[in-house]
Amino acid sequence: MRRWVVWVVLGGFLVGGVVLWLSRLWWLPWVLSWVLKGLPIDRLRYEAASWEGRTITLYDVSLHRGAWRLAMDSLTLRLRLRPCLYVGKAVLSHSDVPSSSASASGLGANPLLLFQKTLHHLHRLDTLSAPAVSLSERFSASFTKRGDSIQLCLRYDSMSCVFQAKEGEKHYTWEVLPGFFRSRQGYLRWEGFRGSLRWQGDTLIVSGIGRGISGFHARLAAQALSYDSVGGTLRVAYQAPRWYVDFVPQAIPLALHLQAQGTGRDSFRVHLRIPPQPFAAYQQAFPRGFFSVLSQARLEGTSGIDLQLTYDPCLPDTLDLQVSWKTEGFRIVAWPPPSPLQLQGPFVYRPWRSSRALPLSPENPNYLSYHQIHPYVLFAILHSEDGSFFYHQGFNKELFLKAVLENWRCKCYRRGAGTITMQLVRNLLLSRQKTLARKLEEICLTALVERFRLLSKQRILELYLNMAEWGPDVYGLAEASQFYFAKSPYDLTLAEAIFLGLLLPTPRNYRYFIDDSTHCAKKSLESAFQKIGYFVMKANYLPEDSLTSLSSSQACLRGPARRIFLPPDSLGEE
């Protein structure tokens, strides 16, 4: 009797096992959900499947994560203690319509958590092979993990970048093999990168050093840049919506510490600390080719900077900048031309996009010294372009913050905050190319000129009024006075001086400031005339009742500029 019961039980197990095996494709989704549990995947779909031994193969598979979709012609899973996963040809695409499940998962809002979970699931796999993943028409990738070794190869047109990593006990060591990248606007070449990656709680710590780096981009600099070696340590933490970034550079002579933290895009605080170090360390911290004028200077002394930028819409001023710059023992050992030292004496200015050569010295008959300019003409032009010129050290903090805030909100470059000193440095010493290197060198030179009085305020203003562009091939106040009003600067009225000041930001568009019927300044400029006239009056250069008679209609063209508004047969009439 007992034998019969045993045989019945064994037979039942055998029949149940056969039934389970024959129906394995029916309960395959439950197996996959158990194997893929915890992966950052919203849903998995497939058209057909096969199961042989411990190998499961899915055909025409698509994995969905929010608006992202990874389509594969096959996906093979080999069941082991540490599973093996093989991916056939795959295409990654993005939909403009977001998925509601992405926000429900909570991972889409935290990229660091997603990255951490991805590394965790990679650790659970013994093998992951994806030899052909198409990311776009010109961009593809391949990924291979075997044991504790990882290799990622990125291909963009003819460029191939190979990234290798090896899993340690609590960290990853990584390496980027020598490579080269070229695009229409530039190129990047490197001999290699090495570093490590690890987690400290919820903080990602990445450190690395690159060797033999060189490259070019039209918006970065006018010439190729290069580093023998450069690197740093980056710490990133994110707990939605708060984020934190900490960066310390390596392999450069300048020691600094950069910290940034905030809440989403609603508020942030950036803190840059540079302890006192030689000026040479600042120059050598940038790649070769970054500076054109500063690279030739030999400077002695030390400099330390503490900068804090805070953005908080809840505060009255919204954006706040605090800068502390401490220097000691500054001295110029040598600075061959071009340099600010040149501007202390006679100088020949060659305007951008012009064949003219303008001597900025008394040898030029149109040259005006500072004391030759009528005070109210000087103040009228000054308050149109840089009203706080005599009170700042090269930078107008208020205008700078307004420009940064406006550009930040529109995600574009809409407004600048250049002062007269910055314009002088840019026009006389640097190129007019709109690059990051040129802008940063302009800021550094302006700071040196103003901080160490390489040029006096009077000298800066004198040079500026003799080289400023006021129209088509019109440079300097003397030429502008003749071009618009057929008179010398000494004879300009207040209205005419204000008109010239209003032209400075866009001198080539002077015709848009003129009324076609009257050939005088437009009525819409009346408020600007009154505003600038008020500042001139407050400087005690005009009586208080003079503003009542001040009008834009008093600035009428009398010189060659009026030719554009008159028919040819009336040019001789006046």
C-alpha positions in Angstrom: 0.0 0.0 0.0 2.8 2.4 0.9 4.6 1.7 -2.3 1.5 2.5 -4.3 1.2 5.8 -2.5 4.8 6.7 -3.1 4.4 5.9 -6.8 1.3 8.0 -7.0 3.1 10.9 -5.4 6.1 10.6 -7.7 3.9 10.2 -10.7 2.0 13.4 -9.6 5.2 15.3 -9.3 6.4 14.0 -12.7 3.1 14.9 -14.4 3.1 18.3 -12.7 6.6 19.0 -13.8 5.8 18.0 -17.4 2.7 20.2 -17.4 4.7 23.1 -15.9 7.4 22.7 -18.5 5.0 22.4 -21.4 3.2 25.5 -20.2 6.4 27.4 -19.4 5.8 30.1 -22.1 2.4 30.8 -20.4 4.0 31.7 -17.1 7.1 33.2 -18.7 6.0 36.8 -17.9 6.0 36.0 -14.2 9.5 34.6 -14.4 10.7 37.7 -16.3 9.0 40.0 -13.8 10.9 38.2 -11.0 14.3 38.3 -12.9 13.8 41.9 -13.9 12.4 43.1 -10.6 13.9 46.4 -9.5 15.2 47.3 -13.0 14.3 50.9 -14.1 11.8 49.6 -16.7 8.1 50.7 -16.9 7.0 47.8 -19.2 8.4 45.0 -21.4 6.7 43.8 -24.6 7.6 40.9 -27.0 6.0 39.2 -30.0 7.4 35.7 -29.6 9.5 33.6 -27.2 11.3 30.3 -26.9 12.6 28.4 -23.8 15.3 25.7 -24.2 16.9 24.4 -21.1 18.0 27.4 -19.0 18.0 29.8 -22.0 15.0 32.1 -22.6 14.9 34.1 -25.9 12.4 36.8 -26.7 11.9 38.2 -30.2 10.8 41.7 -31.3 11.3 43.1 -27.8 10.7 46.7 -26.6 11.6 48.1 -23.2 9.8 51.3 -22.2 11.0 53.9 -19.7 9.0 57.1 -19.6 9.3 58.6 -23.1 12.2 56.4 -24.0 11.9 53.1 -25.9 14.5 50.5 -26.6 13.5 48.2 -29.5 15.5 44.9 -29.9 15.2 42.1 -32.5 16.1 39.6 -29.8 16.8 39.3 -26.1 18.4 36.2 -24.7 18.5 35.4 -21.0 20.6 32.5 -19.6 19.4 31.5 -16.2 22.3 31.0 -13.7 23.2 32.1 -10.2 24.4 35.3 -12.0 22.3 35.5 -15.2 23.7 36.3 -18.6 21.9 38.7 -20.9 22.5 39.0 -24.7 20.9 41.7 -26.8 20.6 41.6 -30.6 20.4 44.7 -32.8 18.7 47.5 -30.8 17.4 51.0 -31.5 16.9 53.6 -28.7 14.3 56.3 -29.5 12.6 59.1 -27.6 8.9 60.2 -27.9 7.8 63.8 -27.4 4.8 62.6 -25.4 5.9 61.8 -21.8 4.6 58.7 -20.1 2.7 59.0 -16.8 4.3 55.9 -15.5 7.7 57.5 -15.4 6.7 60.1 -12.9 4.9 57.5 -10.9 8.1 55.4 -10.5 9.9 58.3 -9.0 13.2 57.4 -10.6 12.9 59.8 -13.5 13.3 62.7 -11.2 16.6 61.4 -9.7 19.2 60.6 -12.3 21.8 59.7 -9.6 19.4 57.1 -8.1 18.8 55.7 -11.6 22.5 55.4 -12.3 23.1 53.8 -8.9 20.4 51.2 -9.5 21.8 50.5 -13.0 25.2 49.7 -11.5 23.6 47.5 -8.9 21.8 45.5 -11.5 24.9 45.2 -13.7 26.6 43.7 -10.7 23.9 41.0 -10.5 24.7 40.0 -14.1 27.6 37.8 -15.0 27.4 38.8 -18.7 25.7 41.5 -20.6 26.3 41.8 -24.3 24.8 44.5 -26.6 27.0 44.7 -29.7 24.9 47.0 -31.8 22.7 49.8 -30.2 21.6 52.6 -32.5 21.1 55.9 -30.7 20.5 58.1 -33.8 21.3 58.0 -37.5 25.0 59.0 -36.9 25.4 57.8 -33.3 25.7 54.2 -32.1 27.1 52.2 -29.2 28.2 48.8 -28.1 28.3 47.5 -24.5 29.9 44.4 -23.0 30.2 43.2 -19.4 31.9 40.0 -18.5 32.6 39.2 -14.9 33.9 42.4 -13.3 35.0 44.0 -16.6 32.9 46.6 -18.6 33.5 48.0 -22.0 31.5 50.8 -23.7 32.3 51.9 -27.2 30.6 55.0 -28.6 30.7 55.7 -32.4 29.8 59.0 -34.0 30.5 59.1 -37.8 34.2 58.3 -38.0 34.9 58.8 -34.2 35.2 55.9 -31.8 35.5 56.4 -28.1 36.2 53.3 -26.0 35.4 53.4 -22.2 36.6 50.6 -20.0 35.9 50.0 -16.3 36.7 47.3 -13.8 34.6 46.6 -10.7 36.4 46.6 -7.4 35.1 45.9 -3.9 33.4 49.2 -3.4 34.4 51.2 -6.4 35.0 51.2 -10.1 38.3 52.0 -11.9 37.7 53.4 -15.3 39.8 54.4 -18.4 39.1 56.1 -21.7 41.4 54.8 -24.5 43.1 57.3 -26.8 40.7 58.8 -29.3 39.7 61.6 -31.6 36.5 63.5 -32.3 35.7 65.9 -35.0 32.6 68.0 -35.9 31.9 70.9 -38.2 32.8 73.5 -35.5 35.9 71.8 -34.0 37.7 68.7 -32.8 38.9 67.0 -29.6 41.9 64.7 -29.2 43.1 62.9 -26.1 45.8 60.4 -25.2 43.7 58.9 -22.4 41.8 59.3 -19.2 42.1 57.3 -16.0 40.1 57.6 -12.8 37.8 56.0 -10.3 34.1 56.0 -9.4 32.5 55.2 -6.0 29.5 56.0 -3.9 29.5 57.5 -0.4 26.0 57.2 0.8 23.9 59.0 -1.7 26.9 61.0 -3.1 28.6 60.0 -6.3 32.4 60.6 -6.3 34.2 60.7 -9.7 37.9 61.5 -10.0 40.1 61.3 -13.0 43.0 62.8 -14.9 43.3 63.2 -18.7 46.6 63.3 -20.6 47.5 64.9 -23.9 44.2 66.8 -24.4 43.9 69.2 -27.3 41.0 70.6 -29.2 39.3 73.5 -30.9 35.8 75.0 -31.0 34.8 78.2 -32.6 32.8 79.4 -29.6 35.5 78.5 -27.1 38.6 80.2 -28.4 40.1 81.5 -31.7 42.9 78.9 -31.7 43.5 75.4 -30.6 43.8 74.7 -26.9 45.9 72.0 -25.2 46.6 70.5 -21.8 49.5 68.1 -21.0 47.3 66.8 -18.1 44.3 68.0 -16.3 41.7 66.5 -14.0 39.8 66.7 -10.8 37.4 65.2 -8.2 33.7 65.8 -8.6 31.1 65.0 -5.9 27.5 65.1 -6.8 24.4 64.5 -4.6 20.7 64.8 -5.4 17.7 64.4 -3.2 14.8 65.8 -5.2 14.5 68.6 -5.6 17.8 69.6 -3.8 21.2 69.1 -5.5 24.8 69.6 -4.5 28.0 69.7 -6.5 31.6 69.9 -5.2 34.7 70.2 -7.5 38.4 70.2 -6.7 40.8 70.3 -9.7 44.0 68.2 -10.1 47.1 68.3 -12.2 47.0 72.1 -12.5 49.1 74.6 -10.5 46.1 76.6 -9.2 44.4 75.3 -6.1 40.7 76.1 -5.9 37.4 74.7 -4.5 34.1 75.1 -6.3 30.8 74.3 -4.6 27.3 74.7 -5.9 23.9 73.8 -4.3 20.3 74.6 -4.9 16.7 73.5 -5.3 15.9 72.5 -8.8 16.1 75.6 -11.0 14.3 77.8 -8.4 17.4 78.7 -6.4 21.1 78.1 -6.3 24.3 79.2 -4.5 27.7 79.0 -6.1 30.9 79.5 -3.9 34.3 79.7 -5.5 37.3 79.8 -3.1 40.9 80.4 -4.4 43.5 80.8 -1.6 46.3 83.3 -2.1 48.6 82.1 -4.9 51.1 83.6 -7.4 49.6 85.3 -10.4 51.6 82.8 -12.5 49.5 80.0 -11.2 46.3 81.6 -12.5 47.9 82.0 -16.0 49.2 78.4 -16.1 45.8 77.0 -14.9 44.2 77.7 -18.3 45.1 75.6 -21.4 47.8 76.7 -23.8 46.3 79.1 -26.4 43.4 80.3 -24.2 44.9 83.8 -23.6 46.5 86.0 -26.2 47.6 89.1 -24.2 47.8 87.7 -20.6 49.9 84.7 -21.7 52.8 87.1 -22.5 52.8 88.9 -19.1 55.3 88.1 -16.4 53.6 89.1 -13.1 54.8 89.0 -9.5 52.7 88.9 -6.4 49.8 86.8 -5.0 46.1 86.9 -5.5 43.2 85.2 -3.6 39.5 85.2 -4.6 36.4 84.4 -2.7 33.2 84.6 -4.9 29.6 83.8 -3.9 26.7 84.0 -6.4 23.2 83.4 -4.9 19.9 83.2 -6.8 16.7 83.1 -4.8 13.4 84.5 -6.2 12.1 85.0 -2.7 14.7 87.7 -2.0 14.1 91.3 -3.0 17.1 91.5 -5.4 16.7 87.9 -6.6 20.4 87.6 -7.6 23.3 88.5 -5.4 27.0 88.6 -6.1 29.7 89.0 -3.4 33.4 89.1 -4.5 36.5 89.5 -2.3 39.7 89.9 -4.2 42.9 90.2 -2.1 46.3 90.9 -3.7 49.7 91.4 -2.3 53.1 92.4 -3.9 51.7 92.9 -7.5 54.4 94.0 -9.9 54.8 93.7 -13.7 58.2 92.2 -14.5 57.7 92.3 -18.3 54.7 92.6 -20.6 55.6 92.8 -24.3 53.0 94.3 -26.7 50.1 94.2 -26.9 49.5 95.1 -23.3 47.8 97.8 -21.2 51.2 99.4 -20.7 51.1 100.4 -24.4 48.0 102.5 -23.8 49.8 104.8 -21.4 51.4 106.5 -24.5 50.8 107.1 -28.2 48.9 104.1 -29.7 47.7 103.2 -33.2 44.2 101.8 -33.3 43.1 99.6 -36.2 39.3 99.2 -36.0 37.7 95.9 -36.5 36.5 95.3 -40.1 38.2 98.6 -41.3 41.3 99.4 -43.2 41.9 102.6 -41.3 44.8 103.2 -38.8 43.9 105.8 -36.2 46.8 107.3 -34.2 45.5 107.9 -30.6 47.9 110.7 -29.9 48.1 114.5 -30.6 49.6 113.7 -34.0 46.0 113.0 -35.1 44.3 116.4 -35.8 41.0 114.9 -34.6 42.4 113.7 -31.3 40.9 115.3 -28.2 42.6 115.2 -24.8 40.4 114.7 -21.7 40.5 118.4 -20.8 39.6 119.5 -24.3 36.2 117.9 -24.1 33.4 120.1 -22.9 32.2 118.9 -19.4 28.5 118.7 -20.3 29.3 116.9 -23.5 31.5 114.5 -21.5 28.8 113.8 -18.9 26.0 113.5 -21.5 27.9 110.8 -23.4 29.1 109.1 -20.1 25.6 108.8 -18.7 24.3 107.2 -21.9 27.0 104.5 -21.9 28.3 104.0 -18.4 26.9 106.4 -15.8 28.8 105.0 -12.9 32.2 104.9 -14.7 34.0 107.1 -12.1 32.6 105.0 -9.2 33.3 101.4 -10.1 36.5 99.4 -10.7 35.8 98.3 -14.2 32.5 96.4 -13.5 29.0 97.6 -12.9 27.7 95.0 -10.5 24.1 96.0 -10.7 24.0 95.9 -14.6 25.9 92.7 -14.6 23.4 90.9 -12.3 20.5 92.2 -14.3 22.1 90.9 -17.5 22.9 87.5 -16.0 19.3 87.2 -14.6 17.7 88.2 -17.9 19.9 85.8 -20.0 19.2 83.0 -17.4 15.4 83.4 -17.7 15.3 83.6 -21.5 18.0 80.8 -21.8 19.7 83.0 -24.4 22.2 85.9 -24.7 20.0 88.9 -24.8 21.7 91.5 -22.7 25.3 92.5 -21.9 26.9 94.5 -19.1 30.1 95.9 -20.7 31.6 99.0 -19.1 33.7 101.6 -20.9 36.9 100.0 -19.5 35.8 96.6 -20.8 35.0 98.1 -24.2 38.4 99.8 -24.3 40.3 96.6 -23.5 38.3 94.6 -26.0 38.8 97.1 -28.9 42.4 98.1 -28.3 43.9 94.8 -27.1 41.7 91.9 -28.0 39.8 90.6 -31.0 36.1 91.1 -31.6 35.5 87.3 -31.9 32.7 86.2 -29.6 34.4 83.4 -27.7 34.5 82.3 -24.1 38.3 82.8 -24.0 38.1 86.4 -25.3 35.4 87.3 -22.8 37.2 85.9 -19.8 40.5 87.6 -20.9 38.6 90.8 -21.2 37.3 90.5 -17.6 40.8 89.7 -16.3 42.5 92.6 -18.2 39.8 95.0 -17.0 40.3 93.9 -13.4 44.1 94.4 -13.7 43.8 97.8 -15.4 41.4 99.2 -12.8 42.7 97.5 -9.6 46.3 98.5 -10.1 45.7 101.8 -11.9 47.6 100.8 -15.1 45.4 103.5 -16.7 43.8 106.4 -15.0 40.0 107.0 -15.3 40.7 110.1 -17.3 43.1 108.3 -19.7 40.5 105.5 -20.2 37.8 107.9 -21.0 40.1 110.0 -23.3 41.1 106.9 -25.3 37.5 105.7 -25.5 36.1 109.0 -26.8 38.8 109.1 -29.5 38.3 105.5 -30.7 34.6 104.7 -30.2 32.7 103.9 -33.4 29.8 106.4 -34.1 28.7 105.3 -37.5 29.9 103.9 -40.8 33.7 104.4 -40.8 33.2 107.2 -38.2 35.5 106.9 -35.2 36.0 109.3 -32.3 34.0 112.3 -31.0 35.6 114.8 -33.4 34.6 112.8 -36.5 31.1 112.1 -35.1 30.5 115.8 -34.5 31.4 116.6 -38.1 29.5 113.6 -39.6 26.2 114.3 -37.8 26.2 118.1 -37.1 29.0 119.6 -39.2 30.6 121.2 -36.2 33.5 120.7 -33.7 32.9 118.9 -30.4 33.4 122.3 -28.6 30.3 123.7 -30.3 27.9 120.7 -29.6 24.7 121.6 -27.8 23.4 119.4 -24.9 20.8 117.8 -27.2 23.4 116.9 -29.8 25.7 115.5 -27.2 22.9 113.3 -25.8 22.1 112.1 -29.3 25.7 111.0 -29.8 25.7 109.2 -26.5 22.5 107.3 -27.4 24.1 106.1 -30.6 27.1 104.4 -28.9 25.5 101.0 -28.3 24.4 100.6 -31.9 26.3 103.2 -34.0 25.7 101.6 -37.4 21.9 101.8 -36.9 21.9 105.6 -36.5 19.2 106.0 -39.2 16.7 104.4 -36.9 17.2 107.2 -34.4 16.2 109.8 -37.0 12.7 111.0 -38.0 12.6 110.8 -41.9 10.4 113.9 -42.2 12.3 116.3 -39.9 15.8 114.7 -40.0 15.9 115.2 -36.2 16.0 112.7 -33.4 12.7 110.8 -33.0 10.1 111.9 -30.6 10.2 108.5 -28.9 13.7 109.4 -27.6 12.3 112.3 -25.5 12.3 110.4 -22.2 16.0 109.4 -22.8 16.9 113.0 -23.4 15.2 114.1 -20.2 16.8 111.4 -18.2 20.3 112.1 -19.3 19.8 115.9 -19.1 18.7 115.4 -15.5 22.1 113.7 -14.6 24.0 116.5 -16.4 22.0 119.1 -14.4 22.7 117.3 -11.1 26.4 117.5 -11.9 26.0 121.3 -11.9 26.8 121.8 -15.5 23.3 123.2 -16.4 20.8 125.4 -14.6 17.7 123.6 -13.2 15.3 125.3 -15.6 17.2 124.1 -18.6 15.4 120.8 -18.8 12.1 122.5 -19.7 13.5 123.5 -23.0 15.5 120.3 -23.7 13.9 118.3 -26.6 14.9 115.6 -29.0 13.9 117.9 -31.9 16.9 120.0 -31.1 19.3 117.3 -32.4 18.9 117.7 -36.2 21.3 116.3 -38.8 23.5 119.0 -40.5 26.5 116.9 -41.7 27.1 114.1 -44.2 24.8 111.8 -42.2 21.7 113.6 -43.6 22.5 112.5 -47.1 20.8 109.1 -46.5 17.5 110.8 -45.8 17.5 113.4 -48.7 17.0 113.0 -52.4 20.0 113.7 -54.6 18.6 116.9 -56.0 18.3 118.5 -52.5 21.7 117.8 -51.1 23.0 121.2 -52.0 20.1 123.1 -50.4 20.5 124.3 -46.8 
